[in-house]
């Protein structure tokens, strides 16, 4: 017990403790399978390199930068390395070739899928208008607005009111057919609160969508009409005149009232309103289209499946690039090396510039890509070690120097 008790008069300074921590770093055995990745000392400015033994699941070393020559020096001191898993950074590839030309390089599969997603995303960017046209056409062909219902709506309603009345009836019809609120939201783009309101109303025979409620300006309507009959009257001038009458209503309310009364009186508007487009359909982003395409069919959402079917029905313009994208994802996940050469030939013979550039990058690193298709190694474990390094760095409030950070990461690993 006495061995655990320190003299209260003894002062332990922090420097010896830090030296002890740094001295505990032992040289580890050279690994057979090495994982290499970068990490940020300060994001966007300074980066280092982490080296992981993929068979023993432990960090071997940290390097102070991510230069090819630094990695090459480490590999020359550890020539027994047989397999190196890395991302697609050219600096790491160059360093491995210089120091360890006999080793097998393995490109990380996650980065390959990421680069594929970015390539097809850029292709979708160039097809935005065509995609908008296809989705809009498909939406118009759906029975979202029933012509029979249109004839039943009061002819005195405005176009906007007619559309909202028809929309109300269609929402209720879909709900009766068994569609959930989320499915109705995906089909129409309506907010969930709007859908709830439509479903709560049992009868809409006397419901006029968009009708005006009462307003504090109703008592001043006569005064506003008189002002509008005078030349060069604007909403701002009328608002100022109302303030002299001790009316504290905001300018936006007055402006809306002036616009409505001008329409009723047949007076010209200072700025015409934008045309109402009832069949506006939300267009998914190029990124969401690419992510949706690379999802497994069993996890793809109903809306994602519908959009994919719309694009595939457009013919070879979309069928070819989509098939090539799915084919590469399938061969990569299914370890189908025999299909890789055929896929490269198909892409190089196609007219899809974005995929051809992606394929050219694979050609330049073909051996490492083929190893990624056939071998089980990847950088997933290394990414996990990078996350652990970040936690250790944050625990020291980012103030630890490189040697102390290295000691803590290796000793705790």
GIFENMO-V155757 format. One record per residue. N is the residue number from 1. PSI is psi as a letter, one per 20 degrees, with the letter a starting at -180 (999 if undefined). Layout:
((N/PSI) (N/PSI))
//
This chain:
((1/h) (2/h) (3/h) (4/i) (5/p) (6/q) (7/p) (8/h) (9/i) (10/p) (11/p) (12/o) (13/q) (14/h) (15/g) (16/h) (17/g) (18/h) (19/h) (20/g) (21/g) (22/h) (23/i) (24/i) (25/o) (26/q) (27/p) (28/q) (29/q) (30/p) (31/r) (32/h) (33/o) (34/p) (35/p) (36/p) (37/r) (38/r) (39/r) (40/p) (41/g) (42/o) (43/p) (44/i) (45/f) (46/p) (47/q) (48/a) (49/p) (50/p) (51/p) (52/p) (53/o) (54/h) (55/h) (56/i) (57/l) (58/q) (59/p) (60/g) (61/r) (62/p) (63/q) (64/i) (65/a) (66/k) (67/q) (68/g) (69/h) (70/g) (71/h) (72/g) (73/g) (74/g) (75/h) (76/h) (77/i) (78/m) (79/i) (80/i) (81/p) (82/h) (83/p) (84/o) (85/p) (86/r) (87/a) (88/j) (89/p) (90/h) (91/g) (92/g) (93/g) (94/g) (95/h) (96/g) (97/h) (98/g) (99/h) (100/m) (101/h) (102/i) (103/q) (104/p) (105/p) (106/o) (107/p) (108/p) (109/h) (110/g) (111/h) (112/g) (113/h) (114/g) (115/h) (116/g) (117/g) (118/h) (119/g) (120/h) (121/g) (122/h) (123/g) (124/h) (125/h) (126/i) (127/k) (128/g) (129/h) (130/g) (131/g) (132/g) (133/g) (134/g) (135/h) (136/g) (137/g) (138/h) (139/h) (140/h) (141/h) (142/q) (143/l) (144/h) (145/o) (146/p) (147/h) (148/h) (149/h) (150/h) (151/h) (152/i) (153/q) (154/p) (155/i) (156/i) (157/q) (158/r) (159/g) (160/g) (161/g) (162/g) (163/g) (164/h) (165/g) (166/h) (167/g) (168/g) (169/h) (170/h) (171/g) (172/h) (173/g) (174/h) (175/h) (176/h) (177/i) (178/j) (179/q) (180/r) (181/h) (182/g) (183/h) (184/g) (185/g) (186/h) (187/h) (188/h) (189/j) (190/q) (191/q) (192/h) (193/h) (194/g) (195/g) (196/g) (197/g) (198/h) (199/h) (200/h) (201/o) (202/h) (203/p) (204/k) (205/h) (206/j) (207/p) (208/o) (209/p) (210/j) (211/q) (212/p) (213/a) (214/q) (215/q) (216/i) (217/i) (218/h) (219/i) (220/j) (221/g) (222/g) (223/g) (224/h) (225/h) (226/g) (227/h) (228/h) (229/i) (230/q) (231/q) (232/k) (233/p) (234/r) (235/h) (236/g) (237/g) (238/h) (239/g) (240/h) (241/h) (242/h) (243/h) (244/i) (245/j) (246/k) (247/o) (248/k) (249/q) (250/r) (251/h) (252/h) (253/g) (254/g) (255/g) (256/g) (257/g) (258/g) (259/g) (260/g) (261/h) (262/g) (263/g) (264/h) (265/i) (266/k) (267/q) (268/q) (269/q) (270/h) (271/o) (272/q) (273/q) (274/q) (275/q) (276/p) (277/n) (278/h) (279/k) (280/p) (281/p) (282/p) (283/p) (284/q) (285/r) (286/h) (287/g) (288/h) (289/g) (290/g) (291/g) (292/h) (293/h) (294/i) (295/q) (296/q) (297/h) (298/i) (299/i) (300/p) (301/r) (302/g) (303/h) (304/g) (305/h) (306/g) (307/h) (308/g) (309/h) (310/g) (311/g) (312/h) (313/i) (314/i) (315/a) (316/h) (317/h) (318/h) (319/g) (320/g) (321/h) (322/g) (323/g) (324/h) (325/g) (326/h) (327/g) (328/g) (329/h) (330/g) (331/h) (332/g) (333/h) (334/j) (335/l) (336/m) (337/h) (338/h) (339/i) (340/g) (341/g) (342/h) (343/g) (344/g) (345/g) (346/g) (347/g) (348/h) (349/i) (350/r) (351/j) (352/n) (353/h) (354/g) (355/h) (356/h) (357/g) (358/g) (359/h) (360/h) (361/h) (362/h) (363/g) (364/h) (365/k) (366/g) (367/g) (368/h) (369/g) (370/h) (371/h) (372/h) (373/h) (374/h) (375/q) (376/i) (377/q) (378/r) (379/j) (380/g) (381/h) (382/h) (383/h) (384/h) (385/h) (386/g) (387/h) (388/g) (389/g) (390/g) (391/g) (392/g) (393/g) (394/h) (395/h) (396/j) (397/k) (398/j) (399/i) (400/p) (401/r) (402/g) (403/h) (404/g) (405/g) (406/g) (407/g) (408/g) (409/g) (410/g) (411/h) (412/i) (413/999))
//
